[in-house]
Amino acid sequence: KKTAILVFTTFLLVGTSSHKNSHKMFVPALSANMRRWTRVSLTSLGQWPAPGLGQNVAAAQQLYYCSLVTASHRLDSCSLVSSLSQRVKTAQIISIAEAEVCKKLSTAPIHDVARCPIMSCEEHREIKDSLDKENSLDLLVGHILETNILVSSLALQHNIVWLTAPRITKTILVRDHSLPASITVGRVTSATDNLILNNWQDLLASVGVTQEMGKREIQCLPTDRTDGIKRNIIGYFLLQGIPEVRLAAESFQRLRMKILASGDFSEVEDREIIEFVEKKGKKWSELSGKMERIPNMILNRYTVLKSKEALVTEGEYNLEDDCSIMSQVFKADKDILTDGNVSRTDWEEIGRLLNRSVKSVQRRWIQYLKPTLRRYHAGTLDTDVREELINYLVENKLNYPQDIDWDKLVKLPDFAGHTSTSLSLLRHNLITSAYRKYSMKYDQVTADVIQHWWHNTKRLKPKKKREYAEALVEYYISEIEMK
């Protein structure tokens, strides 16, 4: 009903304004009202749709807004009405229509289905007038604004600019920007990533910007809010086709991470990293700007290169290796199981003692040794929680890791002693077994498929793994806990 009323009002206003000699039926007051309505903030527009109307409301909203703009432009050229009676009649029509619209704008709650033209934002209109047609970034931004795509009104209401390289987190956004819970942050699926990348390729092709030029533009971090808003405009384009409401800043940062983190390092890049560190030290941000790679990726590559120089040991860990890691870790921090405060310097020292890379010994501790000792303290060392994990995933319809609240999961009594990493690794192993059994792709394996595999497969009890874990705990008790 609300949609019908609003659409009827739209056609009444626009249809009348397009009729021959229609300007004689309007007074300047109507033009003023129209212009005021077209300046209604994105916040108000986002509040319009009522629950349950879905895409019909979004379509009606788009039609209504565009109609207001059209009517406003036409009314600007209208002549004054000489008849007082026509003035009064027109004013009554305006009053009724305005009351209906204002009622909807002021009383209905915000809903994620609301969409509005990207040019509804005042900042976007100002930016469009100041774009440089010789600049690649401005060409991309100009194309998006010219197309006037529809975007989430709720996201546009929270048009947050991210000026730094670190990952956008919901904790920071809620704390610093009062971000509503209806906006999704993080937990990006592979399907969403693919859509962002596809939208980026479409944008480059539409404007005629090369891949290299595009990569160069997203490499640079924004220098001020205006620069950040330009990147947000691209972010809104990247979000086209994504159902959940997300921030434009996050989608742009996601693209930046995917583009800059893609591709293997060449021998030339490897030499550049080593030579830079020898001359200037470990200034990863500065090197990132030169190489067009994200800092963490360069750091990891440097670690790999240094490990290769040292001819580090690779392959599986034995009992002696694991006992050495435990001894050194507890030597660095006796409360490691609760606070986890081991510095990178300590990890590098442990790596040197074992002739292994830092990343390797860290991964061994986090994925296996720490969960084993925590399960010993919780009294669940011999408890196989795989079936409980499968049932939990099925009951809660959790098919993707992004859907799982790991911090909540580890607090459940069934998983006492486990860490989010150990449970995630268990899930990964279950998926691997299922997709191999049924010749499926990894991302096609749902919780139901895992459960079907579990109920229809015979499995041997991992006796050797249990004995190995018991040997580790025995060493821990005698050499670390008792001392």
QUIVEN-V98178 format. One record per residue. N is the residue number from 0. SS is DSSP state (hx for helix, st for strand, lp for the rest). D_FIRST is the distance of its C-alpha to the first C-alpha in Angstrom with 1 decimal. Layout:
N_SS_D_FIRST, N_SS_D_FIRST
This chain:
0_lp_0.0, 1_hx_3.8, 2_hx_5.4, 3_hx_5.1, 4_hx_6.3, 5_hx_8.7, 6_hx_10.0, 7_hx_10.5, 8_hx_12.4, 9_hx_14.3, 10_hx_15.5, 11_hx_16.4, 12_hx_18.6, 13_hx_20.1, 14_hx_20.5, 15_hx_22.3, 16_hx_24.4, 17_hx_25.7, 18_lp_26.7, 19_lp_30.4, 20_lp_31.7, 21_hx_28.2, 22_hx_29.9, 23_hx_31.3, 24_hx_27.9, 25_lp_27.5, 26_lp_29.4, 27_hx_30.5, 28_hx_28.3, 29_hx_25.2, 30_hx_27.0, 31_hx_27.7, 32_hx_24.1, 33_hx_23.1, 34_hx_25.9, 35_hx_25.0, 36_hx_21.4, 37_hx_23.0, 38_lp_25.2, 39_lp_22.6, 40_lp_24.1, 41_hx_23.0, 42_hx_22.6, 43_hx_19.8, 44_hx_18.1, 45_hx_18.6, 46_hx_16.8, 47_lp_13.5, 48_lp_11.7, 49_lp_10.4, 50_lp_12.2, 51_lp_11.7, 52_lp_9.7, 53_hx_13.2, 54_hx_14.5, 55_hx_11.3, 56_hx_10.7, 57_hx_14.4, 58_hx_14.5, 59_hx_12.0, 60_hx_13.9, 61_hx_17.1, 62_hx_16.2, 63_hx_15.2, 64_hx_18.4, 65_hx_20.6, 66_hx_19.4, 67_hx_20.4, 68_hx_23.7, 69_hx_24.4, 70_hx_23.7, 71_hx_25.7, 72_hx_28.7, 73_hx_28.6, 74_hx_28.5, 75_lp_31.5, 76_lp_33.6, 77_lp_32.4, 78_lp_35.1, 79_lp_35.0, 80_lp_33.8, 81_lp_36.7, 82_lp_35.0, 83_hx_34.1, 84_hx_31.7, 85_hx_29.8, 86_hx_29.7, 87_hx_28.3, 88_hx_25.6, 89_hx_24.6, 90_hx_24.6, 91_hx_22.3, 92_hx_19.7, 93_hx_20.2, 94_hx_20.0, 95_hx_16.6, 96_hx_15.1, 97_hx_17.0, 98_hx_16.0, 99_hx_12.2, 100_hx_13.3, 101_hx_16.0, 102_hx_14.0, 103_hx_12.0, 104_hx_15.4, 105_hx_17.3, 106_hx_15.6, 107_lp_14.0, 108_lp_16.8, 109_lp_18.3, 110_lp_17.5, 111_lp_19.8, 112_lp_17.4, 113_lp_17.1, 114_st_19.3, 115_st_20.7, 116_st_23.6, 117_hx_27.0, 118_hx_28.1, 119_hx_25.7, 120_lp_28.5, 121_hx_31.1, 122_hx_33.9, 123_hx_33.0, 124_hx_33.3, 125_hx_36.6, 126_hx_37.9, 127_hx_37.0, 128_lp_39.2, 129_lp_42.2, 130_lp_42.4, 131_lp_45.8, 132_lp_45.7, 133_lp_49.0, 134_lp_47.6, 135_hx_46.2, 136_hx_43.7, 137_hx_42.4, 138_hx_42.1, 139_hx_39.8, 140_hx_37.7, 141_hx_37.7, 142_hx_36.5, 143_hx_33.5, 144_hx_32.5, 145_hx_33.1, 146_hx_30.8, 147_lp_28.2, 148_lp_26.8, 149_st_23.6, 150_st_24.5, 151_st_23.1, 152_hx_22.1, 153_hx_23.5, 154_hx_26.7, 155_hx_27.0, 156_hx_26.6, 157_lp_29.7, 158_lp_31.7, 159_lp_34.9, 160_lp_38.1, 161_lp_40.7, 162_lp_44.2, 163_lp_46.3, 164_lp_47.2, 165_lp_46.6, 166_lp_43.8, 167_lp_40.4, 168_lp_40.0, 169_hx_37.1, 170_hx_39.7, 171_hx_40.6, 172_hx_37.0, 173_hx_35.9, 174_hx_39.1, 175_hx_39.3, 176_hx_35.7, 177_lp_33.5, 178_lp_31.6, 179_lp_28.6, 180_lp_28.9, 181_lp_25.8, 182_lp_28.0, 183_st_30.4, 184_lp_34.0, 185_lp_36.9, 186_lp_37.1, 187_lp_36.7, 188_lp_37.0, 189_hx_39.2, 190_hx_36.2, 191_hx_34.6, 192_hx_38.1, 193_hx_38.4, 194_hx_35.1, 195_hx_36.2, 196_hx_39.5, 197_hx_38.1, 198_hx_35.7, 199_hx_38.8, 200_hx_40.8, 201_hx_38.2, 202_hx_38.1, 203_hx_41.9, 204_hx_42.1, 205_hx_39.5, 206_hx_41.5, 207_lp_44.9, 208_lp_46.0, 209_lp_48.5, 210_hx_48.3, 211_hx_51.2, 212_hx_49.7, 213_hx_46.3, 214_hx_48.2, 215_hx_50.2, 216_hx_47.1, 217_hx_45.4, 218_hx_48.8, 219_lp_48.9, 220_lp_47.1, 221_lp_45.2, 222_lp_47.5, 223_lp_45.0, 224_hx_41.3, 225_hx_40.9, 226_hx_42.6, 227_hx_40.4, 228_hx_37.2, 229_hx_38.4, 230_hx_38.8, 231_hx_35.4, 232_hx_34.0, 233_hx_35.8, 234_hx_34.5, 235_hx_30.9, 236_hx_31.9, 237_hx_33.7, 238_lp_30.5, 239_lp_28.6, 240_lp_27.7, 241_lp_28.2, 242_lp_25.3, 243_lp_26.2, 244_lp_26.0, 245_st_29.6, 246_lp_31.5, 247_hx_32.8, 248_hx_36.2, 249_hx_36.5, 250_hx_35.7, 251_hx_38.3, 252_hx_40.8, 253_hx_40.2, 254_hx_41.0, 255_hx_44.1, 256_hx_45.3, 257_hx_44.9, 258_hx_46.6, 259_hx_49.4, 260_lp_50.1, 261_lp_50.4, 262_lp_53.7, 263_lp_57.2, 264_lp_59.6, 265_lp_62.3, 266_hx_66.0, 267_hx_65.8, 268_hx_62.9, 269_hx_64.9, 270_hx_67.9, 271_hx_65.8, 272_hx_64.5, 273_hx_68.0, 274_hx_69.6, 275_hx_66.9, 276_hx_67.3, 277_hx_71.1, 278_hx_71.0, 279_hx_68.1, 280_lp_67.2, 281_lp_63.9, 282_lp_61.6, 283_hx_58.7, 284_hx_56.2, 285_hx_58.7, 286_hx_59.6, 287_hx_55.9, 288_hx_55.5, 289_hx_58.6, 290_hx_57.7, 291_lp_53.9, 292_lp_53.5, 293_lp_51.8, 294_hx_54.4, 295_hx_54.1, 296_hx_54.7, 297_hx_57.8, 298_hx_59.0, 299_hx_58.6, 300_hx_60.4, 301_hx_63.2, 302_hx_63.6, 303_hx_64.0, 304_hx_66.5, 305_hx_68.6, 306_hx_68.5, 307_hx_69.8, 308_hx_72.6, 309_lp_73.6, 310_lp_73.5, 311_lp_71.5, 312_lp_71.5, 313_lp_68.6, 314_lp_67.8, 315_lp_67.4, 316_lp_68.4, 317_lp_71.2, 318_hx_72.0, 319_hx_74.2, 320_hx_71.6, 321_hx_69.0, 322_hx_71.5, 323_hx_72.3, 324_hx_68.7, 325_hx_68.3, 326_hx_71.5, 327_hx_70.6, 328_hx_67.0, 329_hx_68.1, 330_hx_71.0, 331_hx_68.4, 332_lp_66.1, 333_lp_67.1, 334_lp_63.6, 335_lp_62.0, 336_lp_60.2, 337_lp_58.2, 338_lp_58.0, 339_lp_58.6, 340_lp_60.4, 341_lp_62.6, 342_lp_63.0, 343_hx_63.0, 344_hx_66.8, 345_hx_67.3, 346_hx_65.5, 347_hx_67.6, 348_hx_70.7, 349_hx_69.7, 350_hx_69.0, 351_hx_72.5, 352_hx_74.2, 353_hx_72.6, 354_lp_72.8, 355_lp_69.1, 356_lp_66.2, 357_hx_64.2, 358_hx_61.0, 359_hx_62.7, 360_hx_64.1, 361_hx_60.9, 362_hx_58.9, 363_hx_61.6, 364_hx_61.3, 365_hx_57.5, 366_hx_56.9, 367_hx_59.8, 368_hx_62.3, 369_hx_60.0, 370_hx_57.8, 371_hx_61.1, 372_hx_62.5, 373_hx_59.3, 374_hx_59.2, 375_hx_62.8, 376_hx_62.2, 377_hx_59.2, 378_lp_61.4, 379_lp_59.2, 380_lp_61.5, 381_lp_62.0, 382_lp_58.4, 383_lp_56.4, 384_lp_52.8, 385_hx_51.5, 386_hx_50.1, 387_hx_48.4, 388_hx_46.9, 389_hx_45.7, 390_hx_44.1, 391_hx_42.3, 392_hx_40.9, 393_hx_39.8, 394_hx_38.3, 395_lp_36.2, 396_lp_35.4, 397_lp_37.2, 398_lp_38.1, 399_lp_38.7, 400_hx_40.9, 401_hx_38.1, 402_hx_36.1, 403_lp_39.1, 404_lp_39.8, 405_hx_43.6, 406_hx_44.5, 407_hx_42.7, 408_hx_44.3, 409_lp_47.8, 410_lp_47.5, 411_lp_47.0, 412_hx_50.2, 413_hx_50.3, 414_hx_50.8, 415_lp_53.3, 416_lp_55.5, 417_lp_53.4, 418_lp_51.9, 419_hx_48.7, 420_hx_51.0, 421_hx_52.8, 422_hx_49.7, 423_hx_48.2, 424_hx_51.5, 425_hx_51.5, 426_hx_48.1, 427_hx_49.3, 428_hx_52.4, 429_hx_50.4, 430_hx_48.1, 431_hx_51.3, 432_hx_52.9, 433_hx_49.9, 434_hx_49.3, 435_hx_53.0, 436_hx_53.1, 437_hx_50.2, 438_lp_50.8, 439_lp_47.3, 440_lp_46.2, 441_hx_46.1, 442_hx_42.4, 443_hx_41.6, 444_lp_43.2, 445_lp_40.6, 446_hx_41.4, 447_hx_41.3, 448_hx_43.9, 449_hx_46.1, 450_hx_46.0, 451_hx_46.9, 452_hx_49.8, 453_hx_50.9, 454_hx_51.1, 455_lp_52.8, 456_lp_55.4, 457_lp_58.7, 458_lp_59.5, 459_lp_62.8, 460_lp_63.1, 461_lp_63.7, 462_hx_67.1, 463_hx_68.4, 464_hx_65.3, 465_hx_65.8, 466_hx_69.5, 467_hx_68.8, 468_hx_66.3, 469_hx_68.9, 470_hx_71.6, 471_hx_69.4, 472_hx_68.7, 473_hx_72.4, 474_hx_73.3, 475_hx_70.6, 476_hx_72.0, 477_hx_75.6, 478_hx_75.5, 479_hx_72.5, 480_hx_71.2, 481_lp_74.6, 482_lp_75.9
